[in-house]
Amino acid sequence: MMNDHHTPVLLEESLNFLVMGRPGFYFDGTLGFGGHAQEILKRINSESTLVATDIDLDAFKYSKEKFADEKRFKVYNFNFSQIDLIAKIESIKSFDGIFADLGVSSFQLDNIASGFTYRTEANLDLRMDKKIVINAADVVNSFSEDELTKIFFDFGEERNSKLIARKICERRKEKKITTTLDLSEIIASVTPFKFRVKTFSKIFQALRIYVNDELETLRVFLNKSVDLLTSGGKIVILSYHSLEDRIVKDIFKYETLDCVCPKDFPVCKCGKVPRLKILTKKPVTPSEGEIRLNVRARSAKLRAAERI
């Protein structure tokens, strides 16, 4: 069962920030298999509405059926960066709470058909949305060595990016790279045994981020979300690697500033107005107990802010 593969991360902490105990509209941008959504619905009252979206078709279909009898729930098979479009469709002017869990679901990681795992044989895909034209196999078979190096270094923070990119370019001259194990074998051939699992994770992460344009999509989502938060509304984001967390941290911080003029300007001319108050001075992380129960929670970081 899909729900057996999904354990919500930092559940209580997320809801304690997000739900304010008054009637309103809430948005879950990464519905998955409904772990967080189910608990949000328990905490909001009968006059409130939870609108959710997930670009993954399996997750969308599963949760649509799971919550079929829930009148306070609306679900869309959209990317969360389309939060403004969803708000227009639902005639929602602003949200009282906005939530996103940026992690790839356990179901996606474990499901061979999803093509996200490097542990078993699967098509080298890595697309969240199968309508995206370019998949990971297209990237590794057609991009230049320099382009691959940049992807692996920028999005995977892998030190041996150039060596791995060179080996990929050499190997694809002999045989097209089409499966997850094809790529894993290449990575393993130039990586010491004790570093292989971490390197596999970094390279697959880098390709996934690139193929799905995840970082730019996150920036778009966050900026639109701040626009759509009602005064006193909360935004709660769970991230799982430093690139995502840095974007969340930087955008939240920018939205707290009352001036962005150059330091040598004697008088502020930008007219900027602070729109957020940060609620998490440092990111909230899982307890040792939660990590023991769900090892995939170990890298999670929660940041929360309130619209002024």
C-alpha positions as CSV (number, residue, x, y, z in Angstrom):
1,M,0.0,0.0,0.0
2,M,1.2,3.5,-0.8
3,N,0.4,4.9,2.6
4,D,2.6,2.2,4.2
5,H,5.5,3.9,2.5
6,H,4.9,7.4,3.8
7,T,5.7,8.7,7.2
8,P,5.1,12.4,7.7
9,V,8.2,14.3,8.9
10,L,8.1,16.8,11.8
11,L,4.3,16.4,11.8
12,E,3.5,18.0,15.2
13,E,6.0,20.8,14.7
14,S,4.6,21.6,11.3
15,L,1.0,21.8,12.4
16,N,1.8,23.8,15.6
17,F,3.2,26.5,13.4
18,L,0.7,26.2,10.5
19,V,-2.8,25.9,12.0
20,M,-4.1,28.9,13.9
21,G,-7.4,27.6,15.2
22,R,-9.6,30.0,13.2
23,P,-11.7,29.5,10.1
24,G,-9.6,29.9,6.9
25,F,-8.0,28.6,3.8
26,Y,-5.0,26.3,3.9
27,F,-2.7,25.1,1.1
28,D,-0.6,21.9,1.0
29,G,1.7,22.3,-2.0
30,T,3.2,18.8,-1.8
31,L,0.3,16.5,-0.9
32,G,2.0,13.2,-1.5
33,F,-0.1,10.5,0.0
34,G,-1.8,12.8,2.4
35,G,0.1,12.3,5.7
36,H,0.3,16.0,6.6
37,A,-3.0,16.8,4.9
38,Q,-4.9,14.3,7.0
39,E,-3.7,15.9,10.2
40,I,-4.3,19.4,9.0
41,L,-7.9,18.4,8.3
42,K,-8.2,17.1,11.9
43,R,-7.2,20.5,13.3
44,I,-9.1,22.9,11.1
45,N,-12.8,23.5,11.7
46,S,-15.9,22.8,9.5
47,E,-15.8,26.3,8.0
48,S,-12.2,25.9,6.8
49,T,-10.9,24.6,3.5
50,L,-7.6,22.7,2.6
51,V,-6.5,23.0,-1.0
52,A,-3.7,20.7,-2.0
53,T,-1.7,19.8,-5.1
54,D,0.8,17.3,-6.2
55,I,2.4,17.0,-9.6
56,D,3.0,13.2,-9.2
57,L,0.0,11.5,-10.8
58,D,0.1,8.4,-8.5
59,A,0.0,10.6,-5.4
60,F,-2.8,12.8,-6.9
61,K,-5.0,9.8,-7.7
62,Y,-4.4,8.1,-4.4
63,S,-5.2,11.2,-2.3
64,K,-8.2,12.1,-4.4
65,E,-9.7,8.7,-3.6
66,K,-8.5,8.8,0.0
67,F,-10.2,12.2,0.7
68,A,-13.2,11.6,-1.7
69,D,-15.7,12.1,1.2
70,E,-14.0,15.1,2.7
71,K,-16.0,18.3,1.7
72,R,-13.4,20.6,3.1
73,F,-10.7,19.3,0.8
74,K,-9.8,20.3,-2.8
75,V,-7.0,18.6,-4.8
76,Y,-5.2,19.5,-8.0
77,N,-2.7,17.7,-10.2
78,F,-0.7,20.9,-10.6
79,N,2.9,22.0,-9.7
80,F,2.8,23.9,-6.4
81,S,4.3,26.9,-8.2
82,Q,0.8,27.4,-9.7
83,I,-0.6,28.3,-6.3
84,D,-1.8,31.6,-7.7
85,L,-3.7,29.9,-10.5
86,I,-5.3,27.5,-8.0
87,A,-6.3,30.4,-5.8
88,K,-8.0,32.0,-8.7
89,I,-9.9,28.8,-9.7
90,E,-11.1,28.4,-6.1
91,S,-11.8,32.2,-5.7
92,I,-9.4,32.4,-2.8
93,K,-7.9,35.9,-2.2
94,S,-5.5,34.8,0.4
95,F,-4.4,31.7,2.5
96,D,-4.2,31.5,6.3
97,G,-1.6,28.8,6.1
98,I,0.7,27.5,3.4
99,F,2.7,24.3,3.7
100,A,5.2,22.4,1.6
101,D,7.3,19.3,2.3
102,L,10.0,19.3,-0.3
103,G,11.2,15.8,0.1
104,V,10.8,13.0,-2.4
105,S,8.3,10.6,-1.0
106,S,9.4,7.2,0.3
107,F,7.0,5.6,-2.2
108,Q,8.8,7.4,-5.1
109,L,12.2,6.3,-3.8
110,D,11.1,2.7,-3.3
111,N,8.9,2.2,-6.4
112,I,11.0,0.9,-9.3
113,A,8.5,2.2,-11.8
114,S,9.1,5.8,-10.6
115,G,12.8,5.6,-11.7
116,F,14.1,7.4,-8.7
117,T,16.2,4.6,-7.1
118,Y,19.8,3.8,-7.9
119,R,19.6,0.5,-6.0
120,T,17.6,-1.5,-8.6
121,E,17.2,-1.6,-12.3
122,A,14.8,1.0,-13.7
123,N,14.6,3.4,-16.6
124,L,16.8,6.5,-15.9
125,D,14.0,9.0,-15.7
126,L,13.7,11.1,-12.5
127,R,10.8,13.3,-13.7
128,M,8.2,14.1,-11.1
129,D,5.9,15.1,-14.0
130,K,6.1,12.7,-16.8
131,K,4.9,15.4,-19.2
132,I,8.3,17.1,-18.9
133,V,10.1,16.5,-22.3
134,I,13.7,15.9,-21.1
135,N,14.4,13.1,-18.6
136,A,17.7,12.1,-16.9
137,A,18.7,9.7,-19.6
138,D,18.5,12.5,-22.2
139,V,20.8,14.6,-20.0
140,V,23.5,12.1,-19.4
141,N,23.5,11.0,-23.1
142,S,23.5,14.4,-24.8
143,F,25.0,17.1,-22.5
144,S,28.6,18.0,-22.7
145,E,31.2,17.1,-20.1
146,D,31.3,20.7,-18.9
147,E,27.5,20.9,-18.7
148,L,27.3,17.6,-16.7
149,T,30.1,18.8,-14.4
150,K,28.2,21.9,-13.6
151,I,25.0,20.1,-12.9
152,F,26.7,17.6,-10.6
153,F,28.6,20.3,-8.7
154,D,25.9,23.0,-8.5
155,F,23.0,20.7,-7.7
156,G,24.7,17.7,-6.0
157,E,27.7,19.5,-4.4
158,E,29.8,16.6,-5.6
159,R,33.6,17.2,-5.4
160,N,34.4,14.6,-8.1
161,S,31.9,16.1,-10.6
162,K,34.4,16.5,-13.4
163,L,35.7,12.9,-13.1
164,I,32.2,11.4,-13.1
165,A,31.1,13.6,-16.0
166,R,34.2,12.6,-18.0
167,K,33.5,8.9,-17.3
168,I,29.9,9.2,-18.4
169,C,31.0,10.8,-21.7
170,E,33.5,8.1,-22.3
171,R,31.0,5.3,-21.6
172,R,28.2,6.6,-23.7
173,K,30.4,6.4,-26.8
174,E,30.3,2.6,-26.3
175,K,26.7,2.2,-25.2
176,K,23.8,4.5,-24.5
177,I,23.1,5.0,-20.7
178,T,19.4,4.1,-20.2
179,T,19.0,2.7,-16.7
180,T,19.6,3.6,-13.2
181,L,22.1,0.8,-12.8
182,D,24.0,1.9,-16.0
183,L,24.6,5.2,-14.3
184,S,25.4,3.7,-10.9
185,E,28.0,1.4,-12.4
186,I,29.7,4.3,-14.0
187,I,29.7,6.3,-10.7
188,A,31.0,3.2,-8.8
189,S,33.9,2.8,-11.3
190,V,35.5,6.1,-10.2
191,T,34.4,6.3,-6.6
192,P,36.0,4.6,-3.6
193,F,33.7,2.0,-2.0
194,K,33.1,3.8,1.3
195,F,31.9,7.0,-0.6
196,R,29.7,5.3,-3.1
197,V,26.3,5.5,-1.5
198,K,26.7,9.2,-0.7
199,T,28.0,9.9,-4.3
200,F,25.1,7.9,-5.8
201,S,22.7,10.1,-3.8
202,K,24.4,13.3,-4.8
203,I,24.5,12.5,-8.6
204,F,20.9,11.3,-8.7
205,Q,19.8,14.3,-6.6
206,A,21.6,16.7,-9.0
207,L,19.9,15.1,-12.1
208,R,16.5,15.1,-10.4
209,I,16.8,18.8,-9.4
210,Y,17.9,19.7,-12.9
211,V,15.3,17.7,-14.8
212,N,12.5,19.1,-12.7
213,D,13.9,22.6,-12.4
214,E,13.2,22.2,-8.6
215,L,15.2,25.2,-7.3
216,E,13.7,27.8,-9.6
217,T,10.2,26.3,-9.1
218,L,10.8,26.6,-5.3
219,R,11.7,30.3,-5.7
220,V,8.6,31.0,-7.7
221,F,6.4,29.1,-5.2
222,L,7.8,31.0,-2.2
223,N,7.5,34.4,-3.8
224,K,3.9,33.8,-4.8
225,S,3.1,32.3,-1.4
226,V,4.2,35.4,0.4
227,D,1.9,37.4,-1.9
228,L,-1.0,35.1,-1.1
229,L,-0.6,34.9,2.7
230,T,-3.2,36.8,4.7
231,S,-2.0,39.1,7.5
232,G,-1.1,36.8,10.4
233,G,-1.0,33.8,8.0
234,K,1.8,31.2,8.4
235,I,4.1,29.6,5.9
236,V,5.9,26.4,6.9
237,I,8.5,24.7,4.6
238,L,10.3,21.4,5.1
239,S,13.6,21.0,3.2
240,Y,16.0,18.1,3.0
241,H,19.3,19.5,1.5
242,S,21.3,22.7,1.8
243,L,20.4,24.1,-1.6
244,E,16.6,24.1,-0.8
245,D,17.1,25.3,2.8
246,R,19.3,28.2,1.6
247,I,16.6,29.4,-0.8
248,V,14.0,29.3,1.9
249,K,16.2,31.0,4.4
250,D,17.2,33.8,2.0
251,I,13.7,34.5,0.7
252,F,12.3,34.6,4.3
253,K,15.1,36.9,5.3
254,Y,14.6,39.2,2.3
255,E,11.0,39.5,3.2
256,T,11.8,40.7,6.7
257,L,13.9,43.7,5.4
258,D,12.6,47.3,5.4
259,C,15.3,48.5,3.0
260,V,17.5,46.9,0.3
261,C,19.2,50.1,-1.0
262,P,23.0,50.0,-1.4
263,K,24.8,50.8,1.9
264,D,26.3,54.0,0.5
265,F,22.8,55.5,-0.1
266,P,22.3,58.3,2.5
267,V,18.5,57.9,2.4
268,C,16.3,54.9,1.5
269,K,14.8,55.1,-1.9
270,C,13.7,51.5,-2.5
271,G,10.4,51.8,-0.7
272,K,10.6,48.2,0.5
273,V,8.2,47.1,3.2
274,P,8.8,44.0,5.4
275,R,6.2,41.3,4.8
276,L,7.4,38.5,7.0
277,K,8.3,37.8,10.6
278,I,10.5,34.7,11.0
279,L,9.2,32.3,13.6
280,T,12.2,29.9,13.5
281,K,15.5,31.6,14.4
282,K,17.2,28.3,13.6
283,P,15.6,25.6,11.6
284,V,13.7,22.9,13.5
285,T,15.1,19.5,13.1
286,P,13.8,16.0,13.9
287,S,14.4,14.5,17.4
288,E,16.6,11.4,17.7
289,G,13.5,9.4,18.4
290,E,11.9,10.4,15.1
291,I,15.0,9.7,13.2
292,R,15.2,6.2,14.8
293,L,11.6,5.6,13.6
294,N,12.1,7.2,10.1
295,V,15.7,7.4,9.0
296,R,14.8,9.5,6.0
297,A,13.8,12.3,8.3
298,R,17.4,12.8,9.4
299,S,18.2,15.7,7.0
300,A,14.9,17.5,7.4
301,K,14.8,21.2,8.4
302,L,11.7,23.2,9.1
303,R,11.5,26.9,8.7
304,A,8.4,29.0,9.5
305,A,7.3,32.6,9.0
306,E,4.3,34.8,9.6
307,R,2.9,37.4,7.2
308,I,2.9,40.8,8.8
